[in-house]
Amino acid sequence: MSLYDDPEKVRGEEADIAYFIPVHNGAKHLKDALTSLAEQTLAPHKVYIFENCSTDDTVEIAQDFVDRYPNFELHPASEFLSAKENFDRAYAHVTKRHAFFAALAHDDALAPNFVEVLYEMLVANPKALVAVGDVVKIGETNDEPVGVDPAILDSKQYANPKRGFKRIVFPASWYYGIYRGQMARDLMLSSASEFPHLWAGDRMLTLHFLLRGQLVYSPKTHFRWRAGSDSFRAYAEKRAIKMLKRRVKYHAILWSHRRFIQPATLRARIAYWFLCYHTAASDTYRLEPLLLGKYRKYHRR
C-alpha cells in the first residue's frame, strides 16, 4: 500500500523535504528505489528523478511513478552527463527550492519510516545539518545493520587519549542521509574543494559533519544499501605513489580540523593526530599490503 492509498499516512507539504535520484540505465533496481520513496510514512514534498540518457527501460519506469504520484518529477538530461555532472545538476535544483534534501542511488532503498525519523531528528536538533540512520545490506537474510560505535558521534572524544576506538568508523552510506538546506550544501562544497576525489570523498564529507558535531544518528530506521558498484575499480588510484599522496592529503585535512576539537594538551593533540592517521589509512587505501606484496615479488626474482 502506498502513501496515496492510506489516508492515515502523512503528506510532507509542511516538511519541505526533497529527494533526488540520479540514474543512467538503472531499470533493474529503479522500481524498488522509487517504491521505497512512495511508501514513506512521511512523504517527501518532491521526488526528482534525474535521468541521464538511458537506453534501457529507465525512462518508462520513472514515468510510471510520475503518472501515479503527484510529488514525483522526471528531469531527463538533454545530453549524456558524467555521474558527477548529473549529481551536481540535481543538487543545484533541490538546494534552491527546498529546506531539506537527500539523494538516493537508483539501486538502494529506504525503510518505510526513514524520512519521518530523520526529519524528526533534525527538527529536534536545530544545530544539526545532517541526520543518518542504520545501514542494512540488501540481500542479507537477517537484516543486521552495519555496526556503529555510538562513541564516534561525540567529537569531544576524538582528542581523548583514553577513548575506546582507534579510528572513526561508520558506514559510507551515511552520505545518503537527510541534509538541512543551503548550510549543509555549503559544507558539502567545502569538503569537495578540499578533497575533490570520488573514492573516499563520501567519507570525507561525513567527517566534516562529525568533526563539527553537526551529525545526528538514529538506530530507529535504516538505509538499504546494495553492493556491487565496484567504485574502487572505477574511481580509486592504482599507483602506489598516488595512493600515498591521497592518504597524506586525507590525513592533513582531518588534522587541520583540530580547531573544532580544540585539544587542550600535548597528549590530547597526539591522540587526535593518531586518530587522523588511522582514519586516513582505513578510509583511503590499504597501502601496506600493496607495497609489501610488491617488495616480496621483487625479492623472489
Helices and strands as residue ranges (DSSP letters): G 3-5, E 17-23, H 27-38, E 46-51, H 58-68, E 72-76, H 83-95, E 100-103, E 109-110, H 114-124, E 130-137, G 150-153, G 155-157, G 172-176, E 178-180, H 181-194, H 201-211, E 215-225, H 231-235, H 240-256, H 258-261, H 266-283, H 287-299
